[in-house]
């Protein structure tokens, strides 16, 4: 029997079945907070650039801001190794409590740090430190929370794990609403001076709620009964390298799309020369689609299987991403941008809904949190965190506004390879 199938039989129902809604909320709130912080940092990048990375060249200032955005992702694999191993050895709950606490610390630093004009070089250094703390904590969040979900509800794993990414859509939706609302209510000067901090303050207030709820959750029976591995990382390197690289490949296209959505407000204003509201409206629509469609696709995957949905969405992406970008550039408007981003969000919802449970099935319980966390964060770091930076650089170097489309086609091919591998493993 394949490992992908066999591992699904290693999980069992807990003696005392927890509430589905409470378990979902407790696990997904940290994931939602992580992506809310990521989204608002990307959405308000031009304001953050002015506040903390001022230069005479706006492009250089923006590159420095996206560089700090990307550098924080370099530490995510380290967080995945440390917090993933902690979750496999000491429990998913302990790791989830630690990760959300660190997220709150990073958010607090961003909220209270004065601008470059007030404290000089200390300002960008503090922002970088905050992003590194958040990156480290986020490194262990996905693996621990997804493992916790599928181990409590193995019979509903496709549906319940899809909520991991539905909450990412909800976070994008909320962040977009902040961007759209603030840009409509506040002047450009007010946004630049203090308005961009408002969503960060809101995110900081969510943290204590998640911390309280996570203190009152219990481990699954399947995890409690499973043996412990002395070094999950060594076990992955020794016996699970193929599964590890397959998991990375499954993630790359969806995480690239996700970070492209964060890049849209900047792409709209700097490249397409559209008003800021056009970019925020497009990402708002994407957030609605991701939030609503993803769990529906997770539910459908329980009926027809995960592979048909994954193959269909990948093939459609490869066939349509170039013409979609080309048409949008030929008829540049807020509506054409909205249609393009909505199409990408729909494809992402179909594909991404199945990925968490597929990744969970690749790894046994003893290394599941580590395997998922490390593979997820390597993909996010390399193909997601630097996506805005790469696209900005490619557009600047080539002069082609089609650069984001080419990037998505490249990562789509990598996910095709990984899906072939995962399909063979499943057989």
C-alpha positions as CSV (number, residue, x, y, z in Angstrom):
1,X,0.0,0.0,0.0
2,X,1.4,3.4,-0.9
3,X,2.4,5.8,1.8
4,X,-0.1,8.4,0.6
5,X,-2.9,5.9,1.2
6,X,-1.4,4.2,4.2
7,X,-0.8,7.3,6.2
8,X,-4.5,8.2,6.0
9,X,-5.2,5.0,8.0
10,X,-2.8,5.9,10.8
11,X,-5.0,8.6,12.0
12,X,-8.0,7.8,14.1
13,X,-10.9,9.5,15.9
14,X,-10.3,11.0,19.2
15,X,-12.1,9.4,22.2
16,X,-13.8,12.7,22.9
17,X,-14.6,14.2,19.5
18,X,-13.9,18.0,19.6
19,X,-16.2,20.6,18.1
20,X,-15.6,21.0,14.4
21,X,-16.2,24.7,14.5
22,X,-14.0,25.3,17.6
23,X,-11.2,23.2,16.1
24,X,-11.4,25.1,12.8
25,X,-11.4,28.5,14.5
26,X,-8.5,27.6,16.9
27,X,-6.3,26.3,14.1
28,X,-7.2,28.7,11.3
29,X,-7.1,32.0,13.2
30,X,-3.3,31.9,13.3
31,X,-3.1,31.1,9.6
32,X,-5.6,34.0,9.0
33,X,-3.5,36.4,11.1
34,X,-0.3,35.4,9.3
35,X,-1.8,36.1,5.9
36,X,-3.6,39.2,7.0
37,X,-0.2,40.7,8.1
38,X,1.4,39.5,4.8
39,X,-1.4,41.0,2.7
40,X,-1.5,44.4,4.3
41,X,2.3,44.7,4.1
42,X,2.1,44.0,0.4
43,X,-1.0,46.2,-0.1
44,X,0.5,49.2,1.7
45,X,4.1,48.7,0.4
46,X,4.3,52.1,-1.3
47,X,3.4,53.8,2.0
48,X,5.8,51.7,4.0
49,X,8.5,52.4,1.5
50,X,8.1,56.1,2.0
51,X,8.0,55.8,5.8
52,X,11.0,53.5,6.3
53,X,13.0,53.2,3.0
54,X,13.1,56.7,1.5
55,X,15.4,57.2,-1.5
56,X,15.4,59.6,-4.4
57,X,14.3,56.8,-6.8
58,X,10.8,55.5,-6.1
59,X,11.6,52.1,-7.8
60,X,14.6,51.6,-5.5
61,X,12.5,52.5,-2.5
62,X,9.8,50.0,-3.5
63,X,12.5,47.3,-4.2
64,X,13.9,47.8,-0.7
65,X,10.4,47.4,0.8
66,X,9.7,44.2,-1.2
67,X,13.2,43.1,-0.3
68,X,12.4,43.3,3.4
69,X,9.2,41.5,2.6
70,X,11.1,38.8,0.9
71,X,14.0,38.6,3.4
72,X,11.6,37.8,6.2
73,X,10.7,34.6,4.2
74,X,14.3,33.5,4.3
75,X,13.9,32.7,8.0
76,X,10.6,30.8,7.5
77,X,12.3,27.5,6.7
78,X,14.3,27.9,10.0
79,X,11.0,28.5,11.8
80,X,9.5,25.5,10.0
81,X,12.4,23.3,11.2
82,X,12.3,24.5,14.8
83,X,8.6,24.7,15.3
84,X,7.8,21.7,13.1
85,X,10.1,19.5,15.2
86,X,8.6,21.0,18.3
87,X,5.1,20.1,17.2
88,X,6.2,16.5,16.3
89,X,7.9,16.0,19.6
90,X,5.9,18.0,22.1
91,X,2.5,18.4,20.5
92,X,0.7,20.5,17.9
93,X,-1.0,22.6,20.6
94,X,2.3,23.7,22.2
95,X,3.7,24.8,18.8
96,X,0.5,26.6,17.9
97,X,0.6,28.6,21.1
98,X,4.2,29.6,20.5
99,X,3.7,30.6,16.9
100,X,0.8,33.0,17.5
101,X,2.6,34.6,20.5
102,X,5.6,35.4,18.2
103,X,3.2,36.8,15.5
104,X,1.8,39.2,18.1
105,X,5.3,40.4,19.1
106,X,6.2,41.1,15.4
107,X,2.9,42.9,14.8
108,X,3.4,45.1,17.9
109,X,6.9,46.2,16.7
110,X,5.4,47.3,13.3
111,X,2.6,49.3,15.0
112,X,4.8,51.3,17.3
113,X,8.0,51.9,15.2
114,X,8.4,55.6,14.2
115,X,9.3,56.6,10.7
116,X,12.8,56.9,9.2
117,X,12.5,60.7,9.6
118,X,12.0,60.4,13.3
119,X,14.6,57.8,14.4
120,X,16.8,57.3,11.3
121,X,18.3,53.9,10.5
122,X,16.8,52.3,13.6
123,X,13.4,52.4,11.8
124,X,14.1,50.1,8.9
125,X,16.1,47.8,11.2
126,X,13.2,47.5,13.6
127,X,10.8,46.8,10.7
128,X,13.2,44.1,9.4
129,X,13.4,42.6,12.9
130,X,9.6,42.5,13.1
131,X,9.3,40.8,9.7
132,X,11.9,38.2,10.7
133,X,10.0,37.4,13.9
134,X,6.8,37.1,12.0
135,X,8.5,35.0,9.4
136,X,10.0,32.6,12.0
137,X,6.6,32.2,13.7
138,X,4.7,31.7,10.4
139,X,7.3,29.0,9.5
140,X,5.7,26.5,11.9
141,X,2.1,27.6,11.6
142,X,0.9,25.7,8.5
143,X,2.4,22.4,9.3
144,X,1.2,22.3,12.9
145,X,-2.3,23.6,12.3
146,X,-2.9,21.4,9.2
147,X,-1.6,18.3,11.0
148,X,-3.9,19.1,14.0
149,X,-6.9,19.4,11.7
150,X,-6.5,16.2,9.7
151,X,-5.6,14.2,12.8
152,X,-8.8,15.2,14.5
153,X,-11.0,14.7,11.5
154,X,-9.3,12.2,9.1
155,X,-12.6,11.2,7.5
156,X,-13.2,14.8,6.4
157,X,-9.6,15.8,5.7
158,X,-10.1,17.2,2.2
159,X,-12.9,19.5,3.3
160,X,-11.5,20.6,6.7
161,X,-8.0,21.1,5.5
162,X,-9.3,23.3,2.7
163,X,-10.3,25.9,5.3
164,X,-6.6,26.5,5.8
165,X,-6.6,28.3,2.5
166,X,-10.2,29.6,2.7
167,X,-9.0,31.6,5.7
168,X,-6.2,33.0,3.6
169,X,-8.8,34.2,1.2
170,X,-10.7,35.7,4.1
171,X,-7.6,37.5,5.2
172,X,-7.0,38.8,1.7
173,X,-10.6,39.9,1.6
174,X,-10.3,41.7,5.0
175,X,-7.0,43.3,4.0
176,X,-8.5,44.5,0.7
177,X,-11.5,45.9,2.5
178,X,-9.1,47.9,4.7
179,X,-7.2,49.1,1.7
180,X,-10.3,50.1,-0.3
181,X,-12.0,51.7,2.7
182,X,-8.9,53.7,3.9
183,X,-8.1,54.9,0.4
184,X,-11.7,56.1,0.0
185,X,-12.0,57.8,3.5
186,X,-8.4,59.2,4.0
187,X,-6.4,61.5,1.9
188,X,-3.1,60.4,0.4
189,X,-1.3,62.5,3.0
190,X,-3.2,60.9,5.9
191,X,-2.6,57.4,4.5
192,X,1.1,58.2,4.3
193,X,1.4,59.7,7.7
194,X,-0.6,57.3,9.9
195,X,-3.5,55.7,8.0
196,X,-1.5,52.6,6.8
197,X,-0.9,51.6,10.4
198,X,-4.6,51.0,11.1
199,X,-4.9,47.5,9.6
200,X,-1.7,46.5,11.5
201,X,-3.4,47.6,14.8
202,X,-6.5,45.6,13.9
203,X,-4.3,42.5,13.2
204,X,-2.6,43.0,16.6
205,X,-6.0,43.0,18.4
206,X,-6.9,39.6,16.8
207,X,-3.9,37.8,18.4
208,X,-5.1,37.6,22.0
209,X,-8.4,36.0,20.9
210,X,-6.5,33.3,19.0
211,X,-4.1,32.8,21.9
212,X,-7.0,32.3,24.4
213,X,-8.8,29.8,22.2
214,X,-5.7,27.7,21.5
215,X,-5.1,27.3,25.2
216,X,-8.3,25.3,25.4
217,X,-7.8,22.8,22.6
218,X,-6.7,19.2,23.0
219,X,-4.4,16.9,21.0
220,X,-5.9,14.2,18.8
221,X,-5.8,10.6,20.0
222,X,-3.9,9.5,16.9
223,X,-1.1,11.9,17.7
224,X,-1.1,11.0,21.4
225,X,-0.7,7.3,20.5
226,X,1.9,7.7,17.8
227,X,5.5,7.1,18.6
228,X,8.0,10.0,18.6
229,X,10.9,10.5,16.3
230,X,14.1,11.7,17.9
231,X,14.9,14.0,15.0
232,X,12.1,14.5,12.4
233,X,14.4,16.5,10.1
234,X,16.9,13.6,10.0
235,X,14.1,11.2,9.3
236,X,12.9,13.3,6.4
237,X,16.4,13.6,4.9
238,X,17.1,9.9,5.4
239,X,13.9,8.4,4.1
240,X,11.4,11.0,2.8
241,X,13.4,13.2,0.4
242,X,11.2,12.3,-2.6
243,X,8.0,13.1,-0.7
244,X,9.6,16.3,0.5
245,X,10.3,17.6,-3.0
246,X,7.0,16.5,-4.2
247,X,5.3,18.5,-1.5
248,X,7.3,21.6,-2.4
249,X,6.3,21.2,-6.1
250,X,2.6,20.9,-5.2
251,X,2.8,24.2,-3.4
252,X,4.7,26.4,-5.8
253,X,2.0,27.5,-8.3
254,X,-0.6,28.2,-5.6
255,X,1.7,30.2,-3.4
256,X,3.0,32.2,-6.4
257,X,-0.6,33.2,-7.3
258,X,-1.2,34.1,-3.6
259,X,1.7,36.5,-3.5
260,X,0.8,37.9,-6.9
261,X,-2.6,38.9,-5.4
262,X,-0.7,40.8,-2.7
263,X,1.4,42.5,-5.5
264,X,-1.7,43.6,-7.4
265,X,-2.2,47.0,-5.7
266,X,1.4,48.0,-6.5
267,X,1.2,46.5,-10.0
268,X,-2.0,48.5,-10.7
269,X,-0.6,51.9,-9.7
270,X,3.1,51.6,-10.7
271,X,2.8,49.6,-13.9
272,X,-0.7,50.0,-15.2
273,X,-1.1,53.5,-13.9
274,X,-4.6,52.8,-12.5
275,X,-5.9,54.4,-9.3
276,X,-5.1,52.5,-6.0
277,X,-8.8,51.6,-5.6
278,X,-8.6,49.5,-8.8
279,X,-6.0,47.2,-7.3
280,X,-7.8,47.0,-4.0
281,X,-11.1,46.2,-5.7
282,X,-9.5,43.4,-7.7
283,X,-7.9,41.8,-4.6
284,X,-11.2,42.3,-2.7
285,X,-12.9,40.2,-5.4
286,X,-10.2,37.6,-5.2
287,X,-10.6,37.4,-1.4
288,X,-14.4,36.7,-1.8
289,X,-13.7,34.0,-4.4
290,X,-11.0,32.3,-2.3
291,X,-13.1,32.4,0.8
292,X,-16.3,31.0,-0.7
293,X,-15.0,28.7,-3.4
294,X,-12.1,27.0,-1.6
295,X,-14.2,25.0,1.0
296,X,-16.8,24.2,-1.7
297,X,-14.0,22.6,-3.8
298,X,-12.7,20.8,-0.7
299,X,-16.2,19.4,-0.2
300,X,-16.4,18.4,-3.9
301,X,-13.0,16.7,-3.6
302,X,-14.5,14.3,-1.1
303,X,-17.0,13.3,-3.8
304,X,-14.9,13.0,-6.9
305,X,-11.3,12.9,-5.6
306,X,-8.6,15.4,-5.4
307,X,-6.6,14.7,-8.6
308,X,-9.3,15.7,-11.2
309,X,-9.6,19.1,-9.6
310,X,-5.9,19.6,-9.4
311,X,-5.2,18.6,-13.0
312,X,-8.1,20.6,-14.4
313,X,-7.1,23.8,-12.7
314,X,-3.4,23.4,-13.5
315,X,-4.0,22.8,-17.2
316,X,-6.4,25.8,-17.4
317,X,-3.8,28.0,-15.8
318,X,-1.1,27.1,-18.3
319,X,-3.4,27.5,-21.2
320,X,-5.0,30.8,-20.2
321,X,-2.5,32.9,-18.1
322,X,-0.6,34.4,-21.0
323,X,-3.7,35.4,-23.1
324,X,-5.4,36.7,-20.0
325,X,-2.5,39.0,-19.1
326,X,-2.2,40.0,-22.8
327,X,-5.9,40.9,-23.1
328,X,-5.7,42.9,-19.8
329,X,-2.8,44.9,-21.1
330,X,-4.5,45.6,-24.5
331,X,-7.6,46.9,-22.7
332,X,-6.2,48.2,-19.5
333,X,-8.9,49.3,-17.1
334,X,-10.1,48.6,-13.6
335,X,-12.6,46.1,-15.0
336,X,-10.0,44.1,-17.0
337,X,-7.7,43.9,-14.0
338,X,-10.7,42.7,-11.9
339,X,-11.5,40.0,-14.4
340,X,-7.9,38.8,-14.6
341,X,-7.4,38.6,-10.9
342,X,-10.8,36.9,-10.4
343,X,-9.9,34.2,-12.9
344,X,-6.5,33.6,-11.2
345,X,-8.3,33.4,-7.8
346,X,-10.8,30.9,-9.1
347,X,-8.1,28.6,-10.5
348,X,-6.2,28.9,-7.2
349,X,-9.3,28.1,-5.2
350,X,-9.9,24.8,-7.1
351,X,-6.2,23.7,-6.9
352,X,-5.4,25.0,-3.5
353,X,-8.4,23.4,-1.8
354,X,-6.9,20.0,-2.2
355,X,-3.2,20.7,-1.5
356,X,-3.2,20.7,2.4
357,X,-4.8,17.2,2.7
358,X,-2.6,15.9,-0.1
359,X,0.5,17.1,1.6
360,X,-0.7,15.7,5.0
361,X,-1.1,12.3,3.4
362,X,2.5,12.3,2.1
363,X,4.0,12.2,5.6
364,X,3.4,9.9,8.5
365,X,2.2,11.4,11.9
366,X,5.7,11.3,13.4
367,X,7.2,13.7,10.8
368,X,4.0,15.3,9.5
369,X,4.2,18.7,11.1
370,X,7.9,19.0,10.1
371,X,7.5,17.7,6.6
372,X,4.6,19.9,5.8
373,X,6.0,23.0,7.5
374,X,9.5,22.8,5.9
375,X,8.2,21.9,2.3
376,X,5.5,24.6,2.5
377,X,7.9,27.3,3.7
378,X,10.6,26.4,1.2
379,X,8.0,26.8,-1.6
380,X,6.6,30.0,0.0
381,X,10.1,31.5,0.5
382,X,11.5,30.7,-3.0
383,X,8.5,31.1,-5.2
384,X,6.1,33.3,-3.1
385,X,7.9,35.6,-0.8
386,X,10.1,37.0,-3.5
387,X,7.4,37.0,-6.2
388,X,6.6,40.7,-5.9
389,X,10.3,41.5,-5.9
390,X,11.0,39.3,-8.9
391,X,8.0,40.7,-10.9
392,X,9.0,44.3,-10.1
393,X,12.6,43.5,-11.2
394,X,11.5,41.7,-14.4
395,X,9.2,44.5,-15.4
396,X,12.0,47.1,-14.7
397,X,14.6,45.0,-16.6
398,X,12.6,43.9,-19.6
399,X,10.0,46.7,-19.9
400,X,7.4,44.1,-20.3
401,X,4.2,44.2,-18.2
402,X,3.7,40.5,-19.1
403,X,6.4,39.4,-16.7
404,X,4.0,38.3,-14.0
405,X,2.3,36.0,-16.5
406,X,5.6,34.4,-17.6
407,X,6.4,33.8,-13.9
408,X,3.1,32.0,-13.2
409,X,3.6,29.8,-16.3
410,X,7.1,28.7,-15.1
411,X,5.9,27.8,-11.6
412,X,2.8,26.1,-13.1
413,X,5.1,23.6,-15.0
414,X,6.9,22.8,-11.7
415,X,3.6,21.9,-10.1
416,X,2.7,19.7,-13.1
417,X,5.8,17.7,-12.4
418,X,5.0,17.4,-8.7
419,X,1.4,16.3,-9.4
420,X,2.7,13.5,-11.6
421,X,4.9,12.4,-8.7
422,X,2.1,12.6,-6.2
423,X,-0.2,10.6,-8.5
424,X,2.3,7.8,-8.8
425,X,2.7,7.8,-5.0
426,X,-1.0,7.6,-4.5
427,X,-1.2,4.5,-6.8
